[in-house]
Amino acid sequence: GSCVACTFTKILEVINYVKTGVYVELSKGYMYGRNNYEGKRNKGMSEEYTLNILLQRGTVPASMCKDYAEFPEITKLLEQREDINYLDKIAKEYRLKSWTDISGNNYEDRFNNIKTYLQNYQIPLAGVIAKYRGEKHSVVIVGYDDDSILFHNHTGEDTIEKVRYDRFSKAYYLDGGIEMSKMNFTDVNEYDWYYKYIEKVYNEGLMKGISDNKFAPNKALTRAEIA
């Protein structure tokens, strides 16, 4: 269901903050509705389906979707927006790169992996509770104690709860980070001495290049380009 979208969106916000120093509230509603296929509209979405869609598409700042409820019917409303293509463009910029399954072979391995990743990377993990209030539920893992896992639950209240570690069936680390912008310049190589400088001015919106896939790093500037 939508809890998976909520989980990954919340972690995406944290990754973005750690990477940029700026907190941006992202919208799980846009992600959930825009990519919910017709046949699944009123049935929620499976964990794997939502995860893969999040990896492919992403989410957008919540301020851009503040008028819409976070339910599947959002799809119809979004399609009526004149700026829907722009929303899609922004969604692709706020997307996850990849994730690592750290579930392990058994509950104890999983618990040890969760502790190790939390300690080493200092980033929340995504976890799936096998049975939570009667059903499977995805949450944000934020810590642990001797025999329990502490998690952020986003079912309407921003609360921290705990559950025994043997209740978790899956755990993921979002190891790819957030891709705020992606350079597609065919004439700029990551081994070039100027790569990091071009990446910085591009990501900050200061320079765009001469086309979508050309930066022309060795081309002389014109007066118009300097202006």
VOGU-3710 file (C-alpha; in Angstrom, 3 decimals, decimal comma):
1> gscvactftk> 0,000/0,000/0,000  0,939/3,644/0,293  3,061/2,999/3,410  5,946/1,988/1,133  5,757/5,271/-0,742  5,606/7,068/2,615  8,652/5,205/3,901  10,890/5,834/0,932  9,777/9,435/0,587  10,640/10,120/4,231
11> ilevinyvkt> 14,105/8,591/3,817  14,555/10,494/0,563  13,928/13,730/2,492  16,643/12,803/4,987  19,143/11,859/2,271  18,430/15,121/0,469  18,958/17,091/3,665  22,218/15,327/4,491  23,496/15,874/0,963  22,373/19,470/0,420
21> gvyvelskgy> 21,853/20,946/3,897  18,385/22,120/2,815  15,222/20,383/4,030  12,606/19,894/1,324  9,296/18,246/2,179  8,462/15,807/-0,577  5,026/14,575/-1,555  4,262/10,878/-1,210  0,815/11,632/-2,620  2,090/12,589/-6,031
31> mygrnnyegk> 4,269/9,510/-6,200  1,484/7,186/-5,151  -1,185/8,551/-7,428  0,717/9,428/-10,570  2,134/5,946/-10,989  -0,759/3,816/-9,813  -1,906/1,737/-12,768  -5,598/1,514/-13,593  -5,916/-2,109/-12,510  -4,455/-1,375/-9,084
41> rnkgmseeyt> -6,192/1,916/-8,445  -8,409/0,849/-5,568  -6,306/-2,046/-4,341  -3,166/-0,304/-3,155  0,227/-1,293/-4,483  2,556/-4,134/-3,635  5,837/-3,483/-1,860  7,955/-4,415/-4,883  5,828/-2,417/-7,314  6,037/0,739/-5,245
51> lnillqrgtv> 9,766/0,339/-4,624  10,563/-0,036/-8,314  8,355/2,873/-9,300  9,996/5,071/-6,685  13,389/4,134/-8,071  12,274/4,943/-11,599  10,303/8,112/-11,061  10,728/9,751/-7,667  8,588/12,338/-5,936  8,150/16,117/-5,958
61> pasmckdyae> 8,159/18,889/-3,334  4,950/18,702/-1,314  4,236/22,378/-1,957  3,537/21,502/-5,586  0,825/19,014/-4,653  -0,724/20,620/-1,595  -4,233/20,659/-3,080  -4,481/16,918/-3,526  -5,358/14,147/-1,130  -2,914/11,273/-0,895
71> fpeitklleq> -5,133/8,561/-2,323  -5,264/6,753/-5,660  -7,904/9,171/-7,009  -5,113/11,744/-7,168  -4,245/10,356/-10,611  -7,352/11,796/-12,223  -6,805/15,182/-10,603  -3,149/15,324/-11,554  -3,866/14,528/-15,187  -5,966/17,687/-15,357
81> redinyldki> -3,062/19,903/-14,328  -1,555/21,979/-17,100  1,889/21,644/-15,530  1,791/17,841/-15,274  4,829/17,461/-17,552  6,752/19,843/-15,334  5,796/17,802/-12,268  7,086/14,703/-14,020  10,345/16,471/-14,789  10,814/17,473/-11,150
91> akeyrlkswt> 9,858/13,969/-10,031  12,713/12,505/-12,036  15,172/14,846/-10,336  14,056/13,707/-6,876  14,520/10,020/-7,390  16,325/7,202/-5,659  19,276/5,624/-7,403  19,379/2,181/-5,836  18,911/0,164/-2,681  20,569/-2,742/-0,900
101> disgnnyedr> 18,624/-5,609/0,624  20,177/-6,160/4,062  17,592/-8,652/5,282  20,040/-11,484/6,005  19,308/-15,194/6,272  17,415/-15,024/9,563  16,051/-12,554/12,118  19,292/-12,308/14,084  21,335/-11,613/10,955  18,804/-9,005/9,947
111> fnniktylqn> 18,988/-7,319/13,343  22,796/-7,273/13,245  22,789/-5,889/9,702  20,336/-3,166/10,707  22,547/-2,145/13,638  25,662/-2,151/11,469  24,144/-0,042/8,710  22,633/2,450/11,124  25,977/2,838/12,878  28,122/3,042/9,765
121> yqiplagvia> 25,955/5,193/7,515  23,832/7,258/9,898  20,881/7,126/7,498  17,441/5,645/8,334  16,575/2,289/6,807  13,397/1,032/5,216  11,852/-1,925/7,004  8,865/-4,213/6,610  7,064/-5,519/9,689  5,622/-8,947/8,959
131> kyrgekhsvv> 2,573/-8,374/11,124  1,795/-4,948/12,512  -1,747/-4,402/13,733  -2,813/-7,342/11,634  -1,049/-6,672/8,342  2,317/-6,151/6,698  3,538/-2,590/7,077  6,528/-0,576/5,817  8,222/1,867/8,181  11,371/3,968/8,596
141> ivgydddsil> 13,910/2,286/10,899  15,682/4,935/12,988  17,344/3,018/15,833  17,396/-0,012/18,134  17,849/-1,168/21,711  18,737/-4,576/23,185  15,998/-6,588/21,495  13,816/-4,136/19,616  13,856/-1,902/16,564  12,790/1,732/16,830
151> fhnhtgedti> 10,869/3,037/13,854  9,144/6,137/12,601  5,520/5,376/11,813  3,768/7,597/9,309  0,178/6,436/9,704  -1,051/9,917/10,474  1,175/10,805/13,409  4,895/11,486/13,475  5,644/9,055/16,267  8,539/6,770/17,150
161> ekvrydrfsk> 7,520/3,249/18,097  9,353/0,015/18,850  8,804/-3,637/18,036  10,837/-6,795/18,647  13,432/-7,338/15,950  12,004/-10,748/15,037  8,890/-9,030/13,704  10,756/-7,558/10,742  10,756/-9,542/7,497  12,731/-7,141/5,305
171> ayyldggiem> 15,182/-4,268/5,617  16,671/-2,016/2,954  19,432/0,548/2,860  19,092/3,268/0,223  22,732/3,255/-0,750  22,505/5,208/-3,976  21,480/8,517/-2,433  19,355/11,120/-4,137  19,909/12,323/-7,638  19,024/16,006/-7,518
181> skmnftdvne> 20,241/16,663/-11,057  21,881/14,497/-13,601  24,393/15,741/-16,105  24,103/14,075/-19,481  26,942/15,880/-21,203  28,698/13,520/-23,603  31,754/15,795/-23,729  32,353/15,877/-19,937  34,021/12,874/-18,345  34,066/12,192/-14,609
191> ydwyykyiek> 37,858/11,909/-14,812  38,279/15,416/-16,248  39,878/17,863/-13,797  36,978/20,274/-14,259  34,205/17,692/-13,833  33,338/18,574/-10,205  33,220/22,287/-11,031  30,878/21,785/-13,971  28,741/19,485/-11,845  28,489/22,157/-9,139
201> vyneglmkgi> 27,448/25,034/-11,427  25,061/22,717/-13,265  23,399/21,398/-10,097  23,041/24,915/-8,718  21,391/26,085/-11,925  24,137/28,574/-12,802  25,056/27,022/-16,153  23,187/24,719/-18,520  25,619/23,941/-21,309  25,045/24,655/-24,994
211> sdnkfapnka> 22,475/21,850/-25,336  20,958/19,004/-23,337  23,984/16,764/-23,972  26,799/19,196/-24,786  28,666/21,469/-22,375  31,536/22,411/-24,716  34,149/22,830/-21,950  36,851/23,881/-24,426  34,739/26,275/-26,462  35,409/30,008/-26,186
221> ltraeia> 32,630/31,972/-24,460  30,686/34,554/-26,422  29,705/37,915/-24,997  26,077/36,758/-24,868  26,976/33,656/-22,861  28,970/35,704/-20,352  26,035/38,111/-19,989
//
